[in-house]
Amino acid sequence: MIDYVTFTINAIFAGYLCDTRIKPLDRLNNLLDFYESALKKSGASLGCPIANLSLELADTNEELRKHLQAAVEGFIAQIESCLEEAQKSRQLKSGLNTADTARFIFHGLEGAILHMKVAKSMDPLRTFRRYLNTYLAENQKKHA
């Protein structure tokens, strides 16, 4: 089941984050738009299956934990790759640590989704996106 869910989520991430016809930061926002729309349609009740499994199973079985960790690392790697493209295309400052930023984005998104489910409200996700967009705007390459 973990493999199937990981494959499905990786395909969604790749579909948005690897579309080279679109600027990298726009790709990231399109991915977040997709998730916000899907979560809104669910009445703020769905979550990330990998996160849900992680919360329930990560401390019960070391092999499952490692499997879930690998899935998460794969998602983060796709975000990081998109951020690296944003640097190469001069959308982001060259000094931005893309590995840390990718982790910040993924961890923030998962936390917002968790709180969204508890609050039964899209507000946590929207707050996360607002602050993420501010952070990315502050790290955009300024053109003279």
DRENLOKOL-39305 format. One record per residue: x, z, y of N, C-alpha, C, O in turn; residue in one letter; residue number from 1. Coordinates in pm, 1 decimal, padded with zeros to 6 digits, always signed. Layout:
BEGIN
X:Z:Y:X:Z:Y:X:Z:Y:X:Z:Y:A:NUM
...
This chain:
BEGIN
+00081.6:+00000.0:-00118.6:+00000.0:+00000.0:+00000.0:+00086.7:+00000.0:+00126.0:+00057.0:-00071.0:+00222.1:M:1
+00193.5:+00079.6:+00125.3:+00282.7:+00084.3:+00240.9:+00341.3:-00054.4:+00267.4:+00350.1:-00097.3:+00382.4:I:2
+00381.0:-00123.9:+00161.7:+00437.6:-00258.0:+00178.0:+00336.5:-00354.2:+00239.7:+00370.8:-00431.9:+00328.7:D:3
+00213.0:-00349.0:+00192.9:+00109.5:-00438.1:+00245.4:+00084.8:-00410.9:+00393.7:+00080.4:-00504.0:+00474.2:Y:4
+00068.9:-00284.8:+00429.4:+00042.9:-00249.0:+00568.6:+00162.9:-00286.3:+00655.4:+00146.1:-00338.8:+00765.5:V:5
+00282.4:-00259.7:+00606.9:+00403.4:-00293.7:+00682.5:+00410.9:-00444.3:+00704.9:+00440.4:-00489.6:+00815.5:T:6
+00384.3:-00521.6:+00600.3:+00385.2:-00667.4:+00612.5:+00284.2:-00713.3:+00717.6:+00315.1:-00798.4:+00801.0:F:7
+00165.2:-00657.6:+00713.3:+00058.7:-00696.0:+00806.7:+00096.3:-00662.2:+00950.4:+00080.9:-00745.4:+01039.8:T:8
+00145.4:-00540.6:+00973.2:+00183.2:-00500.0:+01108.3:+00303.2:-00580.6:+01156.6:+00306.8:-00622.3:+01272.4:I:9
+00401.7:-00602.9:+01069.4:+00517.0:-00684.7:+01107.4:+00472.7:-00824.1:+01149.5:+00526.4:-00880.1:+01245.1:N:10
+00375.3:-00880.5:+01079.0:+00326.3:-01013.9:+01113.0:+00257.8:-01013.2:+01249.9:+00274.4:-01107.1:+01327.6:A:11
+00182.4:-00909.8:+01279.3:+00117.6:-00898.6:+01411.0:+00224.6:-00886.7:+01518.9:+00219.5:-00957.5:+01619.4:I:12
+00321.9:-00797.2:+01498.3:+00430.2:-00780.9:+01595.3:+00502.3:-00913.4:+01616.8:+00523.9:-00954.7:+01730.7:F:13
+00539.4:-00979.8:+01508.3:+00613.7:-01105.7:+01518.8:+00531.8:-01212.2:+01590.2:+00585.1:-01287.7:+01671.5:A:14
+00403.2:-01218.6:+01560.2:+00317.4:-01317.4:+01623.8:+00318.2:-01306.4:+01774.9:+00311.3:-01407.1:+01845.2:G:15
+00326.5:-01185.9:+01824.1:+00329.6:-01164.6:+01969.3:+00472.0:-01162.4:+02023.5:+00501.7:-01231.1:+02121.2:Y:16
+00559.2:-01085.5:+01962.4:+00691.6:-01061.5:+02019.7:+00789.6:-01176.3:+02002.8:+00891.8:-01180.3:+02071.3:L:17
+00760.9:-01269.4:+01913.5:+00853.9:-01380.2:+01887.9:+00806.9:-01512.6:+01945.8:+00869.1:-01615.9:+01920.9:C:18
+00700.3:-01512.1:+02021.2:+00646.3:-01635.5:+02079.1:+00730.6:-01675.9:+02199.9:+00705.7:-01631.0:+02311.8:D:19
+00829.6:-01760.2:+02176.5:+00927.1:-01794.4:+02280.8:+00869.0:-01879.6:+02393.7:+00938.5:-01906.6:+02491.6:T:20
+00744.4:-01922.0:+02382.4:+00680.7:-01995.5:+02492.2:+00642.0:-01901.7:+02606.0:+00609.5:-01946.0:+02716.2:R:21
+00645.9:-01772.1:+02577.9:+00601.7:-01670.1:+02673.3:+00720.4:-01581.0:+02708.3:+00804.4:-01552.6:+02622.9:I:22
+00727.5:-01537.0:+02833.3:+00835.0:-01446.7:+02875.4:+00830.1:-01318.8:+02791.0:+00721.7:-01272.2:+02755.9:K:23
+00945.9:-01262.4:+02758.6:+00950.4:-01146.4:+02669.3:+00863.0:-01027.7:+02712.0:+00792.7:-00971.0:+02628.4:P:24
+00865.8:-00989.5:+02838.2:+00784.5:-00874.3:+02878.9:+00635.5:-00906.0:+02873.2:+00554.1:-00816.8:+02849.4:L:25
+00599.3:-01031.6:+02894.8:+00459.4:-01072.0:+02879.3:+00418.3:-01064.5:+02732.8:+00304.8:-01028.6:+02701.5:D:26
+00511.1:-01098.7:+02642.5:+00483.1:-01087.6:+02498.2:+00451.6:-00943.5:+02461.6:+00355.8:-00915.5:+02389.5:R:27
+00534.2:-00852.2:+02512.8:+00513.1:-00710.1:+02483.9:+00377.4:-00665.1:+02535.6:+00305.0:-00594.5:+02465.5:L:28
+00342.1:-00704.8:+02656.5:+00211.0:-00668.4:+02711.2:+00098.0:-00732.4:+02632.6:-00007.6:-00671.3:+02616.2:N:29
+00118.1:-00854.4:+02583.4:+00015.6:-00918.8:+02500.7:-00006.0:-00842.5:+02370.7:-00119.5:-00828.1:+02325.0:N:30
+00102.5:-00793.5:+02310.8:+00090.2:-00711.8:+02189.3:+00011.2:-00585.1:+02219.9:-00077.9:-00547.5:+02143.7:L:31
+00043.1:-00519.9:+02329.6:-00027.5:-00397.7:+02366.3:-00173.5:-00426.9:+02401.7:-00261.3:-00345.2:+02373.7:L:32
-00200.0:-00542.7:+02463.0:-00338.7:-00584.0:+02489.3:-00416.2:-00598.0:+02358.9:-00530.6:-00553.8:+02348.2:D:33
-00351.8:-00660.6:+02259.1:-00414.5:-00679.0:+02128.8:-00453.2:-00543.2:+02068.8:-00565.9:-00524.1:+02023.3:F:34
-00357.3:-00449.4:+02069.5:-00386.3:-00317.9:+02011.3:-00492.5:-00243.8:+02091.1:-00579.5:-00179.4:+02032.5:Y:35
-00487.2:-00251.6:+02222.6:-00588.3:-00183.6:+02302.8:-00726.6:-00240.2:+02273.5:-00823.2:-00164.8:+02261.2:E:36
-00736.6:-00371.5:+02262.1:-00865.4:-00434.3:+02232.4:-00916.9:-00392.2:+02094.6:-01034.2:-00357.9:+02079.7:S:37
-00830.4:-00395.0:+01995.6:-00871.3:-00356.9:+01859.7:-00912.0:-00210.5:+01853.7:-01010.6:-00175.9:+01788.7:A:38
-00837.9:-00125.7:+01920.2:-00868.4:+00017.0:+01918.7:-00997.1:+00046.2:+01995.5:-01074.5:+00133.8:+01956.8:L:39
-01019.4:-00026.7:+02103.2:-01143.1:-00009.2:+02179.8:-01263.5:-00049.7:+02094.6:-01365.4:+00019.3:+02093.6:K:40
-01251.1:-00163.0:+02022.4:-01360.0:-00209.3:+01935.8:-01393.0:-00107.3:+01827.6:-01507.2:-00099.0:+01782.4:K:41
-01292.7:-00029.5:+01785.8:-01314.6:+00070.5:+01681.1:-01376.8:+00198.3:+01735.8:-01402.2:+00292.4:+01660.6:S:42
-01401.5:+00201.9:+01866.5:-01454.1:+00323.8:+01925.7:-01348.1:+00431.6:+01936.1:-01378.3:+00550.8:+01931.0:G:43
-01223.4:+00388.8:+01950.7:-01108.5:+00480.2:+01961.6:-01094.6:+00567.6:+01837.5:-01054.3:+00683.6:+01845.9:A:44
-01128.5:+00509.9:+01722.2:-01121.7:+00590.1:+01599.7:-01016.1:+00541.1:+01500.6:-00976.9:+00615.7:+01410.9:S:45
-00970.0:+00417.9:+01515.4:-00864.9:+00369.0:+01425.9:-00729.8:+00420.9:+01473.7:-00716.0:+00469.9:+01585.8:L:46
-00633.6:+00409.1:+01388.2:-00497.5:+00444.2:+01424.7:-00402.8:+00354.4:+01350.1:-00444.8:+00260.0:+01283.2:G:47
-00276.7:+00383.2:+01361.3:-00175.9:+00307.8:+01286.9:-00170.7:+00363.0:+01144.7:-00144.8:+00481.8:+01126.0:C:48
-00194.7:+00279.0:+01044.6:-00192.4:+00328.2:+00907.0:-00057.9:+00390.3:+00867.3:-00054.4:+00487.9:+00792.3:P:49
+00050.6:+00334.9:+00916.5:+00182.6:+00390.6:+00884.4:+00197.3:+00529.2:+00947.1:+00251.1:+00620.4:+00884.4:I:50
+00149.9:+00544.7:+01069.4:+00155.6:+00676.2:+01133.8:+00065.6:+00775.7:+01060.4:+00104.0:+00890.5:+01038.2:A:51
-00053.9:+00730.7:+01023.3:-00145.1:+00819.1:+00950.3:-00083.2:+00864.6:+00818.7:-00087.5:+00982.9:+00785.1:N:52
-00025.5:+00770.2:+00744.4:+00040.3:+00806.4:+00618.4:+00160.1:+00897.4:+00643.3:+00184.5:+00990.9:+00567.0:L:53
+00233.6:+00870.3:+00748.6:+00349.9:+00952.7:+00780.1:+00310.4:+01097.7:+00806.5:+00375.0:+01190.8:+00758.4:S:54
+00203.9:+01115.3:+00883.4:+00156.6:+01250.2:+00913.0:+00117.5:+01325.6:+00786.5:+00141.7:+01445.7:+00774.3:L:55
+00056.8:+01253.5:+00692.7:+00007.0:+01317.6:+00571.5:+00110.2:+01329.7:+00460.1:+00108.1:+01427.0:+00384.8:E:56
+00200.8:+01232.4:+00448.3:+00283.1:+01224.7:+00327.8:+00433.1:+01243.2:+00347.2:+00504.4:+01267.9:+00249.9:L:57
+00482.3:+01232.0:+00468.5:+00627.4:+01229.8:+00489.3:+00697.6:+01354.4:+00436.4:+00811.4:+01346.1:+00390.2:A:58
+00632.7:+01467.3:+00442.5:+00698.8:+01589.8:+00395.2:+00661.2:+01625.6:+00251.2:+00695.1:+01733.6:+00203.0:D:59
+00591.6:+01535.4:+00183.2:+00552.3:+01565.2:+00044.9:+00639.1:+01494.3:-00058.3:+00647.4:+01537.4:-00173.3:T:60
+00704.3:+01384.4:-00016.5:+00779.7:+01304.9:-00112.6:+00891.2:+01231.0:-00038.7:+00864.2:+01154.4:+00053.8:N:61
+01014.2:+01253.3:-00078.3:+01129.1:+01194.6:-00008.7:+01130.3:+01042.7:-00016.6:+01166.4:+00977.1:+00081.1:E:62
+01092.4:+00985.8:-00128.5:+01090.2:+00839.3:-00141.2:+00985.1:+00777.6:-00048.2:+01010.0:+00675.4:+00015.8:E:63
+00868.3:+00840.6:-00041.7:+00765.9:+00792.2:+00051.4:+00813.6:+00804.0:+00195.6:+00792.4:+00713.7:+00276.6:L:64
+00877.5:+00914.8:+00226.5:+00928.9:+00935.4:+00362.5:+01027.1:+00824.7:+00400.0:+01019.0:+00768.5:+00509.2:R:65
+01118.8:+00793.6:+00310.2:+01217.2:+00688.5:+00337.0:+01149.6:+00552.1:+00353.6:+01189.5:+00471.9:+00438.1:K:66
+01049.4:+00527.6:+00274.1:+00974.8:+00401.3:+00281.2:+00902.6:+00389.6:+00415.7:+00905.1:+00284.5:+00479.6:H:67
+00839.5:+00497.0:+00456.9:+00769.8:+00498.8:+00585.4:+00869.5:+00486.4:+00700.9:+00843.1:+00416.7:+00798.9:L:68
+00982.6:+00553.5:+00689.1:+01086.2:+00544.8:+00792.4:+01136.2:+00401.3:+00806.5:+01156.5:+00353.8:+00918.2:Q:69
+01155.9:+00332.8:+00696.1:+01200.9:+00193.5:+00700.6:+01097.6:+00105.5:+00771.0:+01133.4:+00015.9:+00847.4:A:70
+00971.3:+00131.3:+00745.1:+00865.4:+00054.9:+00811.8:+00871.4:+00075.7:+00962.8:+00866.6:-00020.2:+01039.9:A:71
+00881.9:+00201.1:+01003.9:+00887.7:+00233.0:+01146.7:+01010.8:+00168.1:+01210.1:+01001.7:+00110.2:+01318.3:V:72
+01123.4:+00177.3:+01144.3:+01246.6:+00117.6:+01198.3:+01231.3:-00033.2:+01215.1:+01284.6:-00090.7:+01310.0:E:73
+01159.4:-00097.4:+01124.1:+01134.5:-00241.2:+01136.4:+01050.8:-00275.3:+01258.4:+01078.0:-00373.8:+01327.1:G:74
+00949.3:-00194.6:+01285.6:+00865.5:-00217.1:+01404.6:+00948.6:-00199.1:+01531.0:+00941.4:-00279.8:+01623.7:F:75
+01027.3:-00092.6:+01533.4:+01110.8:-00064.1:+01650.0:+01212.2:-00176.5:+01671.6:+01238.5:-00215.3:+01785.4:I:76
+01268.6:-00228.4:+01563.5:+01366.7:-00337.3:+01574.3:+01304.9:-00461.2:+01638.8:+01371.1:-00530.1:+01716.4:A:77
+01179.7:-00489.6:+01607.5:+01114.2:-00605.6:+01669.0:+01095.0:-00584.4:+01819.0:+01112.6:-00677.6:+01897.5:Q:78
+01059.4:-00463.6:+01858.8:+01045.8:-00433.5:+02001.5:+01181.5:-00446.4:+02068.7:+01192.9:-00505.2:+02176.2:I:79
+01284.0:-00391.4:+02005.3:+01418.6:-00398.6:+02062.7:+01464.2:-00543.3:+02080.4:+01522.9:-00577.9:+02183.0:E:80
+01438.0:-00626.2:+01982.8:+01476.1:-00766.9:+01992.1:+01408.4:-00834.2:+02111.4:+01470.9:-00913.0:+02182.3:S:81
+01281.8:-00803.3:+02133.2:+01208.6:-00859.0:+02247.1:+01269.9:-00810.0:+02378.5:+01282.9:-00887.4:+02473.3:C:82
+01307.3:-00682.8:+02384.5:+01370.9:-00628.7:+02504.9:+01507.0:-00693.0:+02528.9:+01544.6:-00718.4:+02643.3:L:83
+01580.2:-00719.2:+02422.0:+01709.0:-00787.1:+02436.6:+01689.7:-00927.9:+02493.1:+01768.7:-00973.3:+02575.9:E:84
+01585.2:-00996.1:+02448.3:+01554.0:-01127.5:+02504.2:+01518.3:-01115.7:+02652.6:+01553.4:-01202.6:+02732.4:E:85
+01448.7:-01008.1:+02688.8:+01414.6:-00987.2:+02829.2:+01541.1:-00968.1:+02912.5:+01547.8:-01013.7:+03026.7:A:86
+01640.1:-00901.7:+02856.6:+01768.2:-00888.3:+02927.3:+01837.2:-01023.7:+02940.6:+01885.4:-01058.8:+03048.3:Q:87
+01842.0:-01098.6:+02832.7:+01908.3:-01229.3:+02834.8:+01840.9:-01325.2:+02932.1:+01907.6:-01407.4:+02994.9:K:88
+01709.7:-01314.9:+02944.6:+01637.2:-01402.5:+03037.3:+01632.9:-01343.1:+03178.3:+01567.5:-01396.9:+03267.7:S:89
+01701.6:-01234.5:+03195.9:+01716.2:-01168.1:+03325.6:+01586.2:-01105.9:+03377.0:+01567.3:-01090.1:+03497.6:R:90
+01496.9:-01070.7:+03283.7:+01376.6:-00997.0:+03321.7:+01406.9:-00848.3:+03336.9:+01344.1:-00779.0:+03417.0:Q:91
+01503.3:-00800.2:+03259.7:+01541.2:-00659.5:+03264.2:+01687.5:-00646.3:+03301.7:+01767.8:-00736.3:+03277.0:L:92
+01720.9:-00534.5:+03360.9:+01859.8:-00506.2:+03396.8:+01947.2:-00504.8:+03271.8:+01904.6:-00460.8:+03165.0:K:93
+02068.1:-00552.8:+03286.9:+02158.5:-00560.3:+03171.9:+02200.3:-00422.2:+03121.8:+02237.1:-00408.9:+03005.1:S:94
+02195.7:-00320.7:+03205.0:+02238.0:-00187.2:+03165.1:+02132.4:-00106.8:+03089.8:+02160.8:+00002.9:+03041.7:G:95
+02012.8:-00159.6:+03079.4:+01906.0:-00086.5:+03010.4:+01939.3:-00074.9:+02861.7:+01973.5:-00174.4:+02797.7:L:96
+01929.5:+00043.9:+02807.9:+01954.3:+00065.5:+02665.6:+01829.8:+00022.0:+02589.0:+01729.7:+00093.6:+02584.8:N:97
+01837.5:-00096.5:+02528.6:+01719.9:-00153.1:+02462.5:+01680.4:-00075.7:+02336.6:+01562.5:-00069.4:+02301.9:T:98
+01778.9:-00016.8:+02268.3:+01746.6:+00060.6:+02147.3:+01664.7:+00184.0:+02184.0:+01561.8:+00211.5:+02122.4:A:99
+01710.5:+00257.8:+02284.0:+01636.0:+00376.0:+02327.0:+01500.5:+00338.9:+02385.2:+01401.2:+00407.9:+02361.7:D:100
+01496.3:+00229.9:+02461.1:+01370.6:+00187.7:+02522.7:+01270.3:+00145.6:+02416.0:+01151.6:+00176.0:+02427.7:T:101
+01316.1:+00076.2:+02312.4:+01226.5:+00036.5:+02203.3:+01169.2:+00160.1:+02134.3:+01050.6:+00163.3:+02101.4:A:102
+01251.8:+00260.6:+02112.6:+01203.9:+00385.3:+02051.7:+01103.1:+00454.4:+02143.4:+00999.0:+00502.1:+02098.1:R:103
+01134.8:+00459.2:+02271.5:+01044.2:+00518.4:+02370.2:+00908.0:+00448.3:+02365.3:+00804.2:+00514.5:+02367.4:F:104
+00908.1:+00316.5:+02358.9:+00783.0:+00240.5:+02355.9:+00705.8:+00270.6:+02228.1:+00586.4:+00300.1:+02233.1:I:105
+00772.8:+00263.5:+02114.7:+00702.4:+00286.8:+01988.1:+00651.8:+00430.3:+01978.2:+00536.7:+00453.4:+01941.1:F:106
+00736.6:+00525.6:+02011.0:+00695.1:+00666.3:+02001.0:+00582.3:+00696.6:+02099.4:+00487.9:+00768.3:+02066.1:H:107
+00592.2:+00642.4:+02219.2:+00486.1:+00663.8:+02318.1:+00354.4:+00602.5:+02275.0:+00248.0:+00661.9:+02292.7:G:108
+00362.4:+00482.0:+02217.9:+00241.5:+00415.6:+02170.2:+00176.9:+00495.8:+02057.9:+00055.7:+00517.5:+02059.0:L:109
+00256.0:+00539.6:+01962.0:+00200.4:+00616.9:+01849.8:+00139.9:+00748.3:+01898.3:+00033.1:+00788.0:+01851.8:E:110
+00206.3:+00815.1:+01990.2:+00152.1:+00939.7:+02044.3:+00021.8:+00916.7:+02119.3:-00072.1:+00995.4:+02108.2:G:111
+00017.0:+00808.0:+02195.7:-00104.9:+00775.5:+02270.2:-00219.6:+00744.5:+02174.3:-00333.3:+00785.2:+02198.0:A:112
-00190.1:+00672.7:+02066.3:-00293.7:+00640.6:+01968.6:-00344.2:+00768.1:+01900.6:-00464.4:+00783.7:+01879.3:I:113
-00254.1:+00857.8:+01867.1:-00293.5:+00984.9:+01806.0:-00386.3:+01062.6:+01899.3:-00491.5:+01110.7:+01857.0:L:114
-00347.3:+01074.6:+02025.2:-00429.7:+01149.4:+02120.4:-00561.0:+01076.6:+02148.5:-00663.7:+01140.8:+02170.1:H:115
-00558.7:+00942.1:+02148.4:-00679.6:+00863.2:+02167.7:-00783.1:+00898.2:+02061.0:-00901.5:+00914.4:+02090.5:M:116
-00736.3:+00909.7:+01936.0:-00827.4:+00942.1:+01825.6:-00887.6:+01081.3:+01843.2:-01006.4:+01101.5:+01818.1:K:117
-00807.2:+01175.4:+01885.7:-00854.1:+01312.6:+01903.7:-00952.5:+01320.5:+02020.7:-01054.9:+01388.3:+02012.7:V:118
-00919.8:+01250.1:+02129.4:-01003.5:+01253.8:+02249.4:-01123.3:+01159.9:+02240.3:-01217.0:+01170.3:+02319.4:A:119
-01120.2:+01067.0:+02142.4:-01223.8:+00963.5:+02132.2:-01238.0:+00890.6:+02265.6:-01348.0:+00867.0:+02315.5:K:120
-01121.2:+00856.2:+02321.1:-01115.3:+00793.4:+02452.6:-00994.9:+00701.4:+02458.8:-00891.6:+00728.6:+02397.7:S:121
-01008.3:+00593.6:+02531.9:-00897.5:+00501.1:+02551.7:-00800.9:+00550.1:+02658.3:-00695.7:+00489.1:+02677.9:M:122
-00833.5:+00658.7:+02728.0:-00750.5:+00707.3:+02838.0:-00604.8:+00733.6:+02799.4:-00516.0:+00694.3:+02875.0:D:123
-00575.3:+00797.9:+02686.1:-00434.1:+00820.1:+02653.1:-00354.8:+00689.5:+02639.6:-00240.0:+00682.1:+02683.5:P:124
-00414.2:+00589.1:+02580.3:-00346.4:+00461.1:+02565.6:-00326.8:+00394.7:+02701.8:-00220.7:+00338.5:+02729.0:L:125
-00425.7:+00401.0:+02784.4:-00415.1:+00340.8:+02918.7:-00312.1:+00414.3:+03003.9:-00239.3:+00351.7:+03080.9:R:126
-00305.7:+00545.1:+02990.8:-00204.2:+00622.1:+03063.6:-00064.9:+00582.7:+03016.8:+00024.6:+00560.5:+03098.3:T:127
-00046.7:+00574.0:+02885.8:+00082.4:+00531.7:+02832.3:+00121.2:+00394.7:+02887.8:+00234.5:+00375.8:+02932.1:F:128
+00030.2:+00301.4:+02885.8:+00060.6:+00165.9:+02933.3:+00093.3:+00164.6:+03081.8:+00183.5:+00092.7:+03124.6:R:129
+00022.3:+00242.1:+03159.3:+00048.4:+00248.0:+03303.3:+00191.0:+00298.0:+03329.1:+00263.8:+00240.2:+03409.8:R:130
+00229.8:+00404.5:+03260.8:+00364.3:+00458.9:+03280.3:+00471.2:+00367.8:+03221.1:+00580.3:+00356.7:+03277.0:Y:131
+00442.1:+00302.9:+03109.8:+00536.7:+00207.7:+03052.7:+00559.8:+00092.5:+03149.5:+00674.0:+00053.0:+03172.9:L:132
+00452.7:+00038.5:+03205.6:+00468.0:-00072.2:+03299.8:+00546.7:-00030.4:+03423.6:+00624.5:-00109.7:+03476.8:N:133
+00527.7:+00091.7:+03469.8:+00606.3:+00141.9:+03582.5:+00753.5:+00151.0:+03544.5:+00840.4:+00109.2:+03621.1:T:134
+00781.3:+00205.1:+03427.1:+00919.6:+00217.4:+03378.8:+00985.4:+00080.0:+03368.2:+01098.2:+00061.0:+03413.9:Y:135
+00915.5:-00014.9:+03308.3:+00973.8:-00148.5:+03292.8:+00991.8:-00216.3:+03428.0:+01091.4:-00285.5:+03449.3:L:136
+00897.6:-00197.7:+03519.0:+00910.5:-00256.8:+03652.7:+01033.3:-00201.0:+03724.3:+01103.0:-00274.0:+03794.8:A:137
+01059.4:-00072.6:+03706.4:+01176.6:-00011.5:+03769.6:+01306.7:-00061.0:+03708.8:+01412.6:-00049.5:+03770.5:E:138
+01299.4:-00116.0:+03588.8:+01418.4:-00166.6:+03520.7:+01426.0:-00318.6:+03517.7:+01507.8:-00376.1:+03445.9:N:139
+01341.1:-00382.5:+03595.3:+01347.7:-00528.2:+03602.3:+01462.3:-00570.8:+03691.3:+01497.7:-00504.4:+03788.8:Q:140
+01517.6:-00681.9:+03654.7:+01625.6:-00741.5:+03733.0:+01568.2:-00786.5:+03865.2:+01473.3:-00864.8:+03868.3:K:141
+01623.7:-00738.9:+03973.0:+01579.5:-00779.5:+04105.4:+01652.4:-00906.9:+04145.6:+01775.4:-00913.1:+04143.0:K:142
+01576.1:-01007.1:+04182.2:+01636.3:-01134.7:+04222.2:+01654.7:-01134.4:+04373.4:+01562.1:-01105.3:+04449.2:H:143
+01776.2:-01167.4:+04415.2:+01807.8:-01167.5:+04559.2:+01756.4:-01292.1:+04627.3:+01774.3:-01308.3:+04748.0:A:144
